[in-house]
Amino acid sequence: MDFRHFELSDLLSEALIAVEAGDRVRAETALRRALRWVEADWLATPSDAPAAAATAAPAHDDDDED
């Protein structure tokens, strides 16, 4: 199971809390961290992301068991 979306959600929640508090510097910092995370994790090619092979579940086709 892929839990990466929880980490991204936490980063974006931190930015939203800062925006609501009127803390522009903290909001910008949180958004930059979220952007770096997306660039490094989701936009990385499979060869760039060493964790991609470990987290990818093998495909399982139940139709072949007839």
SULUR-V788647 format. One record per residue. N is the residue number from 0. RES is the residue in one letter. PSI is psi in degrees with one decimal (none if undefined). Layout:
n->(N:N)
res->(RES:RES)
psi->(PSI:PSI)
//
This chain:
n->(0:1:2:3:4:5:6:7:8:9:10:11:12:13:14:15:16:17:18:19:20:21:22:23:24:25:26:27:28:29:30:31:32:33:34:35:36:37:38:39:40:41:42:43:44:45:46:47:48:49:50:51:52:53:54:55:56:57:58:59:60:61:62:63:64:65)
res->(M:D:F:R:H:F:E:L:S:D:L:L:S:E:A:L:I:A:V:E:A:G:D:R:V:R:A:E:T:A:L:R:R:A:L:R:W:V:E:A:D:W:L:A:T:P:S:D:A:P:A:A:A:A:T:A:A:P:A:H:D:D:D:D:E:D)
psi->(141.3:116.9:13.9:-32.6:-26.0:-41.0:-43.0:-40.2:-41.0:-43.2:-41.9:-32.8:-40.0:-41.8:-42.2:-40.8:-42.2:-39.6:-46.0:-29.3:-7.8:17.1:87.9:-40.3:-46.7:-36.5:-44.7:-42.9:-44.5:-40.4:-37.4:-40.6:-41.7:-42.3:-44.2:-39.0:-45.2:-45.5:-41.4:-37.0:-52.0:-29.1:-0.1:145.7:158.1:-33.2:-23.2:-22.9:98.8:-27.4:-15.0:-40.7:-33.9:-30.7:-15.0:125.6:140.3:145.0:138.4:120.4:110.5:-13.8:-22.5:-4.3:11.6:none)
//
